Every structure is written in C-alpha cells, then in structure tokens.
Amino acid sequence: MIEPLTIAMPKGRIFEEAVDLLRKAGYQLPPEFDDSRKLIIDVEEENFRFILSKPTDVATYVEHGVADLGIAGKDVLLEEDRDVYEVLDLKISGCYLAVAGLPNTKMNDVAPKIATKYPKVAATFFREQGEQVEIIKLNGSIELAPIIGLADRIVDIVSTGRTLKENGLVEYETITPITSRLIVNPVSYRIKDQRISEMVASLSEVI
C-alpha cells in the first residue's frame, strides 16, 4: 500500500476555508471531517492523513517531516523562518499585518516600545524604516498594550479592523498582506513529487 500523504492543517477559519478549497479541487473529504474533534484524521478514499494543530505549529511539523505538506498563514512563515518550500498561495483567509496605536499620538523619541506577537517581523519592519525600537513580545490581547501604557504602538494581524476600532485604536501603517500558503517538506517534495505536484495543479485550477 502506498504511504498516505500527511497534511498539517490549522484549526479555525483557515481549516474551514482550506477544506472547502480541497473539495472544490475534487478531493473527497467526508462530511464528518468538518466537525471531528480528533487531532489525526485518516481519509482512506484519498489516502490522506490530516494532522490538526495550532496555526503556529503547522510549519514546525512540515519542517521536521512529520507532515509532507501544510497550510500556513504567511504571517507564521515570515515570523518562523522554517526550512520548507512555499509552493502555492491559496488566497484564503486574507488579512494583513499593520502598525496601530492610540489616535493622535506620537511614538517616543527614544527607543519607542512596540508590542506584538510577531517580534521578528516587527523588528525587521522598523529597522527598514531606520527606527530603533524596543520589541515587547505578547501572546494575547495585543490591543491592551497602548491603552495601559505598555507600548507606543502594536504590530498585529488586521482582518476587518473591528477589534482595533472597538478598543479605540487606529492603523498607522500597513506592513504586508497575508494569505494562507501551501508548504512542503523538502524531502517529501523529492520522494512524493508526483502526488504533491498533482495536488498543486488541482488546487491551482480552483483558486
């Protein structure tokens, strides 16, 4: 029997949109697939094995070869810098990374503080602007940082802008657009190249 193609998928919005895309590309995913609480799901009809994980872990699984392919947000790929091949922009779960803060405020002249879940992306962006900043890594509720005086600005994902607005914040700069990408383990790309190429071709037709 041919070894299954193992695909790491993030839970949540990306998962739902990716499943829809795979079905449009002709893959037979059972209805119960959408509501399963399992972390590993085998789809024998397609000889697929899916690993469901946190979005930030997908690229790690692919890099280390426990998954042949994965679907990951460009934000994660920019921040994590994993050894994977980015083979296709799936054009799903669109959003962007932006700099935001309280309205009508200036950044501190000496080492302004930037709170973010994306320290590498933020540091690179401000360095390219010729600004020296102090990065404060947070894992949740980034919007709080300017409100409580922890930071001058935040760098975060923006989808509709509603969360910023509800917390009294405004956007100052857009850093980069974000969509979800199909990524591949370099070794898998050589060993299972035919099946992976077929999937890339099938998905490309429906994007």
VOLUM-996408 format. One record per residue: residue number from 1; x negated, y negated, z of N, C-alpha, C in turn; residue in three letters. Coordinates in Angstrom, 3 decimals. Layout:
<rs>
R  resi       n_x       n_y       n_z      ca_x      ca_y      ca_z       c_x       c_y       c_z  resn
R   NUM         X         Y         Z         X         Y         Z         X         Y         Z   ALA
...
</rs>
This chain:
<rs>
R  resi       n_x       n_y       n_z      ca_x      ca_y      ca_z       c_x       c_y       c_z  resn
R     1    -0.838     1.207     0.000     0.000     0.000     0.000    -0.874    -1.259     0.000   MET
R     2    -0.463    -2.240    -0.784    -1.211    -3.495    -0.861    -1.038    -4.269     0.444   ILE
R     3    -2.134    -4.785     0.940    -2.110    -5.576     2.180    -1.226    -6.817     1.986   GLU
R     4    -0.378    -7.135     2.988     0.509    -8.295     2.827    -0.257    -9.616     2.763   PRO
R     5     0.352   -10.579     2.124    -0.169   -11.940     2.112     0.309   -12.614     3.389   LEU
R     6    -0.610   -13.059     4.224    -0.254   -13.657     5.506    -0.242   -15.178     5.388   THR
R     7     0.893   -15.764     5.779     1.100   -17.208     5.618     1.405   -17.833     6.979   ILE
R     8     0.601   -18.808     7.383     0.852   -19.532     8.638     1.771   -20.712     8.352   ALA
R     9     2.831   -20.812     9.145     3.827   -21.870     8.927     4.073   -22.631    10.229   MET
R    10     4.184   -23.959    10.157     4.511   -24.721    11.357     6.006   -24.659    11.638   PRO
R    11     6.357   -24.668    12.909     7.776   -24.701    13.273     8.325   -26.108    13.047   LYS
R    12     9.666   -26.222    12.989    10.285   -27.542    12.890    10.625   -27.940    11.463   GLY
R    13    10.580   -29.250    11.225    11.026   -29.817     9.953    10.259   -29.266     8.745   ARG
R    14     8.938   -29.139     8.878     8.137   -28.634     7.763     8.553   -27.202     7.433   ILE
R    15     8.796   -26.392     8.461     9.217   -24.998     8.264    10.488   -24.937     7.424   PHE
R    16    11.483   -25.715     7.806    12.772   -25.694     7.097    12.602   -26.102     5.632   GLU
R    17    11.826   -27.150     5.391    11.649   -27.623     4.018    10.783   -26.656     3.205   GLU
R    18     9.813   -26.025     3.853     8.941   -25.064     3.166     9.707   -23.800     2.790   ALA
R    19    10.559   -23.324     3.690    11.383   -22.144     3.405    12.292   -22.420     2.209   VAL
R    20    12.891   -23.586     2.196    13.759   -23.981     1.080    12.966   -23.986    -0.235   ASP
R    21    11.737   -24.495    -0.183    10.889   -24.558    -1.370    10.508   -23.158    -1.856   LEU
R    22    10.168   -22.274    -0.921     9.818   -20.893    -1.284    10.998   -20.171    -1.937   LEU
R    23    12.198   -20.414    -1.418    13.396   -19.796    -2.020    13.641   -20.336    -3.430   ARG
R    24    13.460   -21.632    -3.598    13.628   -22.228    -4.939    12.607   -21.657    -5.922   LYS
R    25    11.430   -21.287    -5.397    10.381   -20.711    -6.245    10.639   -19.238    -6.554   ALA
R    26    11.747   -18.700    -6.017    12.141   -17.329    -6.352    11.795   -16.265    -5.342   GLY
R    27    11.260   -16.671    -4.186    10.913   -15.680    -3.168    12.134   -15.312    -2.330   TYR
R    28    12.297   -14.010    -2.109    13.464   -13.504    -1.375    13.183   -13.496     0.128   GLN
R    29    13.598   -14.548     0.805    13.454   -14.625     2.257    14.836   -14.391     2.871   LEU
R    30    14.966   -13.410     3.758    16.285   -13.070     4.312    16.889   -14.223     5.106   PRO
R    31    18.245   -14.297     5.163    18.914   -15.386     5.877    18.492   -15.508     7.345   PRO
R    32    18.265   -14.359     8.009    17.901   -14.390     9.437    16.508   -14.969     9.674   GLU
R    33    15.734   -15.095     8.597    14.393   -15.667     8.674    14.427   -17.068     9.279   PHE
R    34    15.448   -17.849     8.926    15.545   -19.246     9.372    15.727   -19.390    10.879   ASP
R    35    16.443   -18.441    11.488    16.806   -18.568    12.907    16.010   -17.651    13.828   ASP
R    36    15.037   -16.958    13.286    14.293   -15.990    14.084    13.485   -16.675    15.185   SER
R    37    13.437   -16.026    16.342    12.620   -16.522    17.463    11.244   -15.852    17.482   ARG
R    38    11.029   -14.931    16.550     9.754   -14.218    16.513     8.625   -15.151    16.071   LYS
R    39     7.422   -14.817    16.476     6.251   -15.590    16.082     5.565   -14.980    14.861   LEU
R    40     5.809   -13.671    14.642     5.322   -12.993    13.441     6.515   -12.339    12.756   ILE
R    41     6.733   -12.669    11.488     7.879   -12.138    10.744     7.365   -11.472     9.476   ILE
R    42     7.699   -10.188     9.311     7.335    -9.466     8.089     8.499    -9.503     7.115   ASP
R    43     8.217    -9.875     5.881     9.225    -9.862     4.812     8.758    -8.814     3.798   VAL
R    44     9.271    -7.585     3.989     8.786    -6.450     3.195     9.100    -6.602     1.710   GLU
R    45    10.236    -7.245     1.396    10.639    -7.411    -0.014     9.561    -8.128    -0.830   GLU
R    46     8.858    -9.061    -0.184     7.837    -9.840    -0.888     6.412    -9.459    -0.474   GLU
R    47     6.315    -8.516     0.473     5.031    -8.130     1.054     4.311    -9.345     1.648   ASN
R    48     5.096   -10.131     2.404     4.583   -11.302     3.109     4.606   -11.046     4.613   PHE
R    49     3.671   -11.642     5.304     3.727   -11.732     6.764     3.590   -13.206     7.129   ARG
R    50     4.535   -13.711     7.906     4.507   -15.108     8.316     4.105   -15.212     9.783   PHE
R    51     3.212   -16.143    10.073     2.851   -16.478    11.457     3.410   -17.864    11.727   ILE
R    52     4.265   -17.990    12.734     4.862   -19.280    13.066     4.108   -19.888    14.247   LEU
R    53     3.696   -21.145    14.092     2.844   -21.746    15.125     3.093   -23.238    15.238   SER
R    54     2.369   -23.865    16.141     2.377   -25.323    16.219     1.710   -25.874    14.959   LYS
R    55     2.174   -27.027    14.464     1.584   -27.595    13.245     0.061   -27.756    13.320   PRO
R    56    -0.442   -28.123    14.499    -1.886   -28.370    14.627    -2.713   -27.081    14.593   THR
R    57    -2.065   -25.911    14.748    -2.807   -24.641    14.777    -2.888   -23.958    13.414   ASP
R    58    -2.050   -24.380    12.463    -1.991   -23.703    11.162    -3.358   -23.651    10.484   VAL
R    59    -4.031   -24.793    10.389    -5.327   -24.842     9.708    -6.380   -23.991    10.414   ALA
R    60    -6.273   -23.875    11.737    -7.208   -23.035    12.503    -7.043   -21.571    12.117   THR
R    61    -5.792   -21.126    12.016    -5.521   -19.726    11.629    -6.049   -19.438    10.233   TYR
R    62    -5.860   -20.400     9.338    -6.316   -20.199     7.948    -7.843   -20.217     7.879   VAL
R    63    -8.470   -21.155     8.572    -9.931   -21.239     8.558   -10.573   -19.948     9.055   GLU
R    64    -9.992   -19.360    10.109   -10.580   -18.160    10.714   -10.117   -16.867    10.053   HIS
R    65    -9.275   -16.983     9.022    -8.925   -15.813     8.219    -7.835   -14.921     8.764   GLY
R    66    -7.191   -15.308     9.870    -6.066   -14.503    10.351    -4.822   -14.765     9.495   VAL
R    67    -4.853   -15.865     8.746    -3.834   -16.146     7.731    -4.551   -16.426     6.415   ALA
R    68    -3.980   -15.900     5.317    -4.559   -16.162     3.993    -4.239   -17.576     3.535   ASP
R    69    -3.004   -17.972     3.801    -2.533   -19.296     3.397    -1.841   -19.975     4.570   LEU
R    70    -1.628   -21.276     4.422    -0.881   -22.002     5.444    -0.240   -23.231     4.834   GLY
R    71     0.722   -23.768     5.549     1.349   -25.027     5.147     1.101   -26.017     6.274   ILE
R    72     0.359   -27.073     5.948    -0.065   -28.018     6.989     0.107   -29.447     6.509   ALA
R    73     0.433   -30.338     7.442     0.538   -31.754     7.131    -0.835   -32.335     6.829   GLY
R    74    -0.878   -33.287     5.908    -2.150   -33.926     5.561    -2.767   -34.621     6.771   LYS
R    75    -1.921   -35.082     7.712    -2.436   -35.713     8.927    -3.316   -34.752     9.719   ASP
R    76    -2.873   -33.491     9.814    -3.640   -32.475    10.541    -4.947   -32.190     9.810   VAL
R    77    -4.888   -32.097     8.482    -6.084   -31.796     7.700    -7.113   -32.920     7.808   LEU
R    78    -6.658   -34.158     7.808    -7.569   -35.299     7.953    -8.233   -35.315     9.327   LEU
R    79    -7.467   -34.976    10.341    -7.976   -35.034    11.713    -8.855   -33.834    12.049   GLU
R    80    -8.462   -32.646    11.583    -9.142   -31.412    11.994   -10.391   -31.109    11.173   GLU
R    81   -10.395   -31.490     9.889   -11.540   -31.258     9.008   -11.947   -29.781     9.004   ASP
R    82   -11.007   -28.907     8.698   -11.248   -27.465     8.696   -11.825   -26.988     7.367   ARG
R    83   -12.489   -25.836     7.408   -13.077   -25.251     6.198   -12.010   -24.431     5.474   ASP
R    84   -11.138   -25.127     4.754   -10.069   -24.486     3.985    -9.975   -25.183     2.624   VAL
R    85    -9.363   -24.490     1.669    -9.098   -25.108     0.375    -7.697   -25.692     0.383   TYR
R    86    -7.588   -26.942     0.001    -6.281   -27.588    -0.137    -5.887   -27.461    -1.608   GLU
R    87    -4.919   -26.570    -1.910    -4.675   -26.210    -3.311    -3.427   -26.861    -3.926   VAL
R    88    -2.500   -27.343    -3.085    -1.275   -27.897    -3.663    -0.594   -28.871    -2.703   LEU
R    89    -0.210   -30.026    -3.232     0.616   -30.973    -2.482     2.065   -30.547    -2.669   ASP
R    90     2.699   -30.090    -1.593     4.071   -29.580    -1.684     5.110   -30.697    -1.725   LEU
R    91     4.668   -31.900    -1.437     5.533   -33.097    -1.481     6.782   -32.953    -0.604   LYS
R    92     6.610   -32.307     0.551     7.700   -32.204     1.529     7.278   -32.884     2.832   ILE
R    93     8.279   -33.184     3.669     8.055   -33.814     4.972     7.237   -35.098     4.841   SER
R    94     7.629   -35.934     3.918     6.912   -37.174     3.670     6.997   -38.169     4.817   GLY
R    95     5.884   -38.787     5.130     5.808   -39.827     6.161     4.484   -40.571     5.920   CYS
R    96     4.014   -41.325     6.880     2.723   -41.990     6.712     2.121   -42.338     8.073   TYR
R    97     0.807   -42.533     8.073     0.106   -42.972     9.282     0.019   -44.486     9.257   LEU
R    98     0.319   -45.110    10.389     0.333   -46.570    10.440    -0.241   -47.091    11.749   ALA
R    99    -0.668   -48.345    11.700    -1.093   -49.075    12.902     0.111   -49.888    13.365   VAL
R   100     0.441   -49.795    14.646     1.597   -50.522    15.180     1.269   -51.113    16.548   ALA
R   101     2.112   -52.032    16.978     1.916   -52.656    18.285     3.077   -53.574    18.612   GLY
R   102     2.949   -54.310    19.694     3.981   -55.275    20.068     3.968   -56.434    19.067   LEU
R   103     5.130   -57.015    18.762     5.172   -58.112    17.784     4.450   -59.362    18.276   PRO
R   104     3.904   -60.108    17.317     3.259   -61.400    17.597     2.128   -61.311    18.631   ASN
R   105     1.366   -60.224    18.551     0.219   -60.085    19.467    -1.049   -59.857    18.653   THR
R   106    -2.157   -60.368    19.163    -3.446   -60.154    18.531    -4.217   -59.095    19.294   LYS
R   107    -5.110   -58.419    18.591    -5.953   -57.439    19.264    -7.023   -58.159    20.071   MET
R   108    -7.422   -57.547    21.145    -8.510   -58.061    21.988    -9.765   -58.258    21.132   ASN
R   109   -10.450   -59.377    21.315   -11.642   -59.668    20.516   -12.804   -58.724    20.824   ASP
R   110   -12.865   -58.253    22.063   -13.961   -57.367    22.471   -13.434   -55.946    22.636   VAL
R   111   -13.888   -55.043    21.755   -13.524   -53.621    21.797   -12.032   -53.401    22.058   ALA
R   112   -11.170   -53.785    21.122    -9.748   -53.529    21.289    -9.461   -52.034    21.459   PRO
R   113    -8.433   -51.729    22.226    -8.110   -50.328    22.530    -7.001   -49.828    21.597   LYS
R   114    -7.247   -48.642    21.059    -6.301   -48.023    20.129    -5.885   -46.671    20.693   ILE
R   115    -4.598   -46.488    20.948    -4.096   -45.207    21.451    -3.555   -44.379    20.284   ALA
R   116    -3.866   -43.082    20.293    -3.461   -42.253    19.154    -3.597   -40.763    19.432   THR
R   117    -2.863   -39.971    18.655    -3.063   -38.519    18.626    -4.134   -38.165    17.595   LYS
R   118    -4.563   -39.169    16.828    -5.480   -38.941    15.706    -6.763   -39.766    15.873   TYR
R   119    -7.609   -39.418    16.857    -8.798   -40.226    17.135    -9.764   -40.319    15.957   PRO
R   120    -9.954   -39.231    15.225   -10.894   -39.261    14.098   -10.383   -40.183    12.986   LYS
R   121    -9.107   -40.026    12.627    -8.513   -40.850    11.570    -8.553   -42.327    11.970   VAL
R   122    -8.178   -42.609    13.218    -8.140   -43.999    13.700    -9.534   -44.616    13.708   ALA
R   123   -10.510   -43.877    14.230   -11.883   -44.397    14.304   -12.423   -44.692    12.904   ALA
R   124   -12.162   -43.789    11.965   -12.627   -43.971    10.577   -11.976   -45.202     9.954   THR
R   125   -10.673   -45.349    10.159    -9.946   -46.477     9.561   -10.495   -47.816    10.055   PHE
R   126   -10.643   -47.960    11.360   -11.109   -49.242    11.908   -12.583   -49.510    11.589   PHE
R   127   -13.367   -48.436    11.524   -14.781   -48.595    11.141   -14.880   -49.135     9.706   ARG
R   128   -14.010   -48.609     8.834   -13.995   -49.077     7.440   -13.525   -50.534     7.334   GLU
R   129   -12.770   -50.984     8.342   -12.343   -52.382     8.380   -13.411   -53.288     9.013   GLN
R   130   -14.494   -52.655     9.461   -15.570   -53.408    10.101   -15.261   -53.770    11.541   GLY
R   131   -14.349   -53.023    12.175   -13.962   -53.323    13.556   -14.437   -52.230    14.499   GLU
R   132   -15.013   -52.635    15.616   -15.396   -51.690    16.661   -14.253   -51.606    17.653   GLN
R   133   -13.721   -50.404    17.846   -12.584   -50.233    18.747   -12.871   -49.113    19.742   VAL
R   134   -12.121   -49.144    20.832   -12.174   -48.051    21.804   -10.945   -47.178    21.571   GLU
R   135   -11.175   -45.891    21.282   -10.070   -44.972    20.998    -9.636   -44.276    22.284   ILE
R   136    -8.339   -44.297    22.535    -7.767   -43.589    23.691    -6.896   -42.459    23.154   ILE
R   137    -7.288   -41.216    23.433    -6.554   -40.047    22.928    -5.359   -39.765    23.829   LYS
R   138    -4.172   -39.750    23.224    -2.953   -39.360    23.923    -2.291   -38.227    23.160   LEU
R   139    -1.465   -37.444    23.849    -0.800   -36.310    23.202     0.697   -36.515    22.997   ASN
R   140     1.270   -37.485    23.674     2.707   -37.709    23.511     3.083   -39.126    23.890   GLY
R   141     4.281   -39.541    23.414     4.811   -40.881    23.720     3.781   -41.972    23.490   SER
R   142     3.199   -41.970    22.302     2.179   -42.962    21.944     2.727   -44.387    22.060   ILE
R   143     4.032   -44.532    21.772     4.668   -45.866    21.775     4.556   -46.567    23.129   GLU
R   144     4.379   -45.782    24.180     4.275   -46.352    25.532     3.017   -47.210    25.713   LEU
R   145     1.946   -46.830    25.013     0.626   -47.425    25.282     0.599   -48.951    25.221   ALA
R   146     1.141   -49.594    24.158     1.116   -51.064    24.145     2.068   -51.683    25.161   PRO
R   147     3.169   -50.973    25.417     4.198   -51.501    26.320     3.672   -51.612    27.748   ILE
R   148     2.901   -50.607    28.179     2.398   -50.601    29.564     1.001   -51.216    29.675   ILE
R   149     0.491   -51.739    28.537    -0.807   -52.411    28.577    -2.007   -51.503    28.488   GLY
R   150    -1.805   -50.259    28.081    -2.920   -49.325    27.953    -3.740   -49.598    26.690   LEU
R   151    -3.057   -50.062    25.637    -3.747   -50.264    24.356    -3.204   -51.486    23.630   ALA
R   152    -4.037   -52.045    22.748    -3.623   -53.178    21.920    -2.761   -52.712    20.749   ASP
R   153    -3.114   -51.556    20.205    -2.420   -51.006    19.045    -2.330   -49.491    19.183   ARG
R   154    -1.448   -48.907    18.387    -1.395   -47.452    18.283    -1.576   -47.058    16.819   ILE
R   155    -2.062   -45.847    16.606    -2.069   -45.237    15.281    -1.229   -43.980    15.393   VAL
R   156    -0.157   -43.916    14.593     0.764   -42.782    14.720     1.472   -42.521    13.402   ASP
R   157     2.125   -41.367    13.357     2.954   -40.995    12.208     4.243   -41.809    12.235   ILE
R   158     4.631   -42.337    11.089     5.902   -43.052    10.956     6.719   -42.365     9.864   VAL
R   159     7.952   -42.026    10.208     8.831   -41.403     9.218     9.882   -42.404     8.759   SER
R   160    10.752   -42.811     9.680    11.788   -43.801     9.341    11.502   -45.167     9.964   THR
R   161    10.634   -45.205    10.972    10.343   -46.445    11.682    11.287   -46.696    12.846   GLY
R   162    12.246   -45.798    13.005    13.275   -45.993    14.045    12.687   -45.955    15.456   ARG
R   163    11.778   -45.007    15.697    11.180   -44.883    17.040    10.421   -46.148    17.417   THR
R   164     9.660   -46.696    16.468     8.944   -47.948    16.734     9.919   -49.055    17.089   LEU
R   165    10.961   -49.174    16.279    11.948   -50.248    16.458    12.647   -50.139    17.808   LYS
R   166    13.025   -48.928    18.180    13.737   -48.718    19.448    12.856   -49.052    20.655   GLU
R   167    11.539   -48.987    20.450    10.612   -49.298    21.541    10.008   -50.696    21.417   ASN
R   168    10.587   -51.498    20.509    10.161   -52.897    20.388     8.817   -53.098    19.722   GLY
R   169     8.390   -52.130    18.916     7.095   -52.225    18.244     7.275   -52.531    16.757   LEU
R   170     6.225   -53.056    16.146     6.245   -53.346    14.712     5.005   -52.750    14.044   VAL
R   171     5.127   -52.465    12.762     3.980   -51.979    11.986     3.093   -53.151    11.589   GLU
R   172     1.774   -52.917    11.666     0.822   -53.925    11.226     0.112   -53.517     9.932   TYR
R   173    -0.214   -52.229     9.817    -0.906   -51.756     8.611    -0.537   -50.308     8.334   GLU
R   174    -0.477   -49.960     7.048    -0.317   -48.566     6.646    -1.697   -47.986     6.371   THR
R   175    -1.967   -46.809     6.922    -3.273   -46.178     6.727    -3.253   -45.253     5.512   ILE
R   176    -2.331   -44.286     5.509    -2.275   -43.354     4.373    -0.956   -42.606     4.358   THR
R   177    -0.413   -42.300     3.172     0.792   -41.469     3.104     0.473   -40.026     3.489   PRO
R   178     1.470   -39.336     4.017     1.292   -37.959     4.489     2.379   -37.063     3.883   ILE
R   179     1.966   -35.918     3.339     2.900   -34.866     2.933     2.312   -33.532     3.381   THR
R   180     3.060   -32.450     3.211     2.557   -31.129     3.588     1.830   -30.478     2.416   SER
R   181     0.759   -29.786     2.718    -0.094   -29.177     1.694    -0.182   -27.658     1.882   ARG
R   182    -0.351   -26.956     0.764    -0.632   -25.526     0.810    -2.145   -25.369     0.908   LEU
R   183    -2.593   -24.679     1.950    -4.032   -24.482     2.149    -4.358   -22.990     2.112   ILE
R   184    -5.598   -22.675     1.744    -6.006   -21.285     1.556    -7.346   -21.028     2.221   VAL
R   185    -7.485   -19.847     2.809    -8.775   -19.411     3.341    -9.719   -19.117     2.172   ASN
R   186   -10.955   -19.642     2.186   -11.879   -19.463     1.052   -12.127   -18.002     0.670   PRO
R   187   -12.249   -17.112     1.668   -12.484   -15.687     1.372   -11.227   -15.066     0.747   VAL
R   188   -10.064   -15.375     1.298    -8.808   -14.860     0.743    -8.621   -15.309    -0.699   SER
R   189    -9.083   -16.532    -0.980    -8.933   -17.090    -2.330    -9.699   -16.255    -3.355   TYR
R   190   -10.795   -15.645    -2.916   -11.568   -14.775    -3.816   -10.965   -13.373    -3.884   ARG
R   191   -10.594   -12.833    -2.733   -10.128   -11.441    -2.666    -8.691   -11.286    -3.190   ILE
R   192    -7.834   -12.244    -2.885    -6.415   -12.149    -3.261    -6.055   -13.242    -4.264   LYS
R   193    -7.012   -13.553    -5.141    -6.841   -14.693    -6.039    -5.620   -14.599    -6.946   ASP
R   194    -5.287   -13.389    -7.434    -4.161   -13.264    -8.360    -2.846   -13.613    -7.678   GLN
R   195    -2.605   -13.034    -6.502    -1.338   -13.290    -5.783    -1.237   -14.757    -5.349   ARG
R   196    -2.362   -15.308    -4.908    -2.356   -16.713    -4.469    -2.113   -17.636    -5.661   ILE
R   197    -2.753   -17.354    -6.774    -2.565   -18.172    -7.980    -1.120   -18.109    -8.469   SER
R   198    -0.513   -16.912    -8.372     0.890   -16.751    -8.769     1.801   -17.602    -7.882   GLU
R   199     1.518   -17.627    -6.571     2.323   -18.431    -5.657     2.166   -19.918    -5.957   MET
R   200     0.937   -20.348    -6.188     0.689   -21.763    -6.518     1.454   -22.151    -7.786   VAL
R   201     1.425   -21.280    -8.788     2.117   -21.545   -10.046     3.640   -21.625    -9.837   ALA
R   202     4.183   -20.670    -9.061     5.628   -20.635    -8.808     6.103   -21.868    -8.056   SER
R   203     5.328   -22.280    -7.043     5.693   -23.453    -6.265     5.545   -24.737    -7.105   LEU
R   204     4.502   -24.769    -7.943     4.279   -25.960    -8.779     5.471   -26.249    -9.693   SER
R   205     6.124   -25.178   -10.146     7.247   -25.327   -11.067     8.457   -25.972   -10.413   GLU
R   206     8.609   -25.820    -9.086     9.824   -26.330    -8.425     9.568   -27.606    -7.616   VAL
R   207     8.305   -28.039    -7.549     8.010   -29.269    -6.803     8.449   -30.481    -7.619   ILE
</rs>
